[in-house]
């Protein structure tokens, strides 16, 4: 798989929901630059989660009740990871205003995503906006702990 080198930070649990294909819209206060439409990007799970997992489950249950989304979601350990790359998505468009997605927040720009895929976690500090990352899967990263410790 060709791994992109551009990333954007997203708070958990939204990062996990994006890369696992449950959330098809990323809400932002700014429009998606046209140069990124059609591009795949890495998703970095911010060091600070947006909600605790109990609150996130409540939100998922409410959305399921209102929109008939698949229920029974439980956040695995991967949904709790923060401070690193967790997967990738393709940015397929952007709109503002009314969106058919139950994930679209009023008053925000809705970045539509597709082709979501989780990746093995790689620690990485996030930044504001798009930023460059050289992703290396855990099995390809050098062992920095030394041998025989």
N, C-alpha and C positions, 0 to 999 in steps of 0.2 A: 504494500500500500504506500502510495506517495504521501508523505506527511508534510503538511504546510508549515511555514515558518512564522506565520502571523497568528497572534493570539489576542483574545480579549478576556478580561476578568469578569466573572459572573459569580454572585454569591450562591452558596448552597442554601436550600436544596435545589435551586433553579438550575445550577450547572449540571447536576446529576440528571434532572428531568430532561434537560436539553439533549445531552449526549446519549441518553437511552431512548430517545424518540417519543417521549410522552408530551413534551412541551414544544410546540411548533412555532412559537413566537418569542422573541427576546424583546422586552420593553426597554426603550432608551429615551432620554430627553432630547436627543439629537438624531437627525435622519441618517440612515446608512449612506455613506458616500458611494456614488454610482460605480466607482472603480472596484468596489468590493462585491458587487452583485455578481453571483455565479461562482464566487471563490469559496474554497474551503478554508476554514480557520480553526485553530485550536481553541479549546475552552479551558481557561484557567479558573479553578475554584478559589475564590478569594479566601484570605485567611480568616475573615470574620463572616459567619453565616448570617443570612438575612433574618432568619427565624430559628427558634429552637425546633427540634424535630417534632415535638408534640404539636406545636402551632402549625407546622407544615402539614402534618397529617390531618389536622382539622380543616385546613384550607383545601386539601385534596378531596376530603369527604364532601365538603360544600360544593366544590366544582362538579364532582361526580353526581351529586343530587340534582344540581341545576341543569347539567348538560349531558348527562348519561355517559360520561367517560368511563373507561375501564376502572373498576374499583379494586379494592383490596391491595393497593400499593403499600408496600412496606419498604422503608429506606434501609437497604443493606449497608454494610460497612463502607462500601464505595460512596454511598450517598452522604457520608459524614466526612469524607476526606476534604481537606482544605489546604490552601497554600501550594497548589501545584496543578499541572495539566491533568485533566481527567478524560478528555475525548476531543472530538471534532464534529463540526457541522458544516454544511454548505449554506451560504447566505443566498437566498433566492429572490428577495425583493423586500420592499419597505413601503409602508403606508401609514397614514395617520387618520384618526377618526374612527369610524365604525369598522370593526373587523369581525369576521365570523368566528374567530378563535376565542374560546373561553379564557385563554391566557392573556389576551390583549387588555391592557389597562387604559382606561379613559385618560385622554390628554397626553398620551405618550406616543412616540414613534414605534411602530411594530415591525421589527426586523423578522421576516419570515425565514425559517430554516428548514432544511431537508437533509437527507442522507446522513443522519446522525450516527455516530459510532463511538463507543467508549474506548479508551486506550488505557494501558497500564499506567498507574499513577507515577508522575515524575515531579518531584519538588521543584517549584519555580515561583519566584516572587512576582506578583502581579503589578501592573501599572495602570494608569488611567488611559483610556482610549486603546487603540490598536498598538501592539508592541511585538517585537521580534523575539522568537524563541527557537533554539535548536533542540528539538525534542529528540530524546534517545530513550527507547524502551529500556526498562530495568535490566533486561538480559544483555543489552549492548553497552550499558554504561560501565566505565571502569570501576573496579572495587576500590573505593577510597579508604576503606577501613584497614587495609593491609592484610597480609596473609599470615595465618597462624596465630591470630590474637584470640 
